[in-house]
Amino acid sequence: MDDYISKVVFRYVMLIVIIYGFYVILHGSTSPGGGFAGGSILAMGILIYFFVFGSHWRGKLREAPMSVGIGFLVLGATVEGMKFLIPHEHGPVGTPGTLFSGGLVSLANFCIGTLVTCAILSIIYLLVKED
């Protein structure tokens, strides 16, 4: 797309979309949402970025997103396993109503959200037909 106005406007919209995606991911333990919903929001924001800012986006979606996603999957599984090895009722618990009131759940949600983002971007890359 060669429209200058849409590129300028979407730079600011994308910032809001990414901040909102991370908000949904991190507040998944205290409100509706979590890793899957926030990861989907992040993936759609990045995908629209690739559509608006050029046709060279296919080169940026090689194998890297899925390998990053697998790394965060391993980290998330490790965090979930650690919750059951720590004796204080399955992990440390913070002050109720705060961001980290669920203990390690916010970190696990972050790992799940990153995995979902990378998986959606990899699937889109596989579905897009090469020119």
Rosetta blueprint (number, residue, H / E / L):
1 M L
2 D L
3 D L
4 Y H
5 I H
6 S H
7 K H
8 V H
9 V H
10 F H
11 R H
12 Y H
13 V H
14 M H
15 L H
16 I H
17 V H
18 I H
19 I H
20 Y H
21 G H
22 F H
23 Y H
24 V H
25 I H
26 L H
27 H L
28 G L
29 S L
30 T L
31 S L
32 P L
33 G L
34 G L
35 G H
36 F H
37 A H
38 G H
39 G H
40 S H
41 I H
42 L H
43 A H
44 M H
45 G H
46 I H
47 L H
48 I H
49 Y H
50 F H
51 F H
52 V H
53 F L
54 G L
55 S H
56 H H
57 W H
58 R H
59 G H
60 K H
61 L L
62 R L
63 E L
64 A H
65 P H
66 M H
67 S H
68 V H
69 G H
70 I H
71 G H
72 F H
73 L H
74 V H
75 L H
76 G H
77 A H
78 T H
79 V H
80 E H
81 G H
82 M H
83 K H
84 F H
85 L H
86 I L
87 P L
88 H L
89 E L
90 H L
91 G L
92 P L
93 V L
94 G L
95 T L
96 P L
97 G L
98 T L
99 L L
100 F L
101 S L
102 G L
103 G L
104 L L
105 V H
106 S H
107 L H
108 A H
109 N H
110 F H
111 C H
112 I H
113 G H
114 T H
115 L H
116 V H
117 T H
118 C H
119 A H
120 I H
121 L H
122 S H
123 I H
124 I H
125 Y H
126 L H
127 L H
128 V L
129 K L
130 E L
131 D L
